[in-house]
Amino acid sequence: MPQTTPSTTPSTTPSAPTTADLQAEISAAREELVATISTLKGEMTPAAMARRGGRAITGWFTDEFGGIRPERVAIVGAVVAGIVVLKIIGRRRG
């Protein structure tokens, strides 16, 4: 049986990062943090929050294809009609 010797490759030890490497890494992390904060700041403006709220309400009344969900419109209509009836009854009593 022929014997094979495992191939040996010189072991390379990772060198310690230099000061310049560390400074570059810190600078990149800082830029990423600033970009993330800017994005979050933009998402928290009143206008952006109103847009998200409007989309959420619109999404509740529409299906995934953009069609209106009549059962949900009916629910809101019934609630509004109930409130109107209660207001009318309250005025007649007072």
Beta strands, then each sheet from edge to edge (+ up, - down):
end
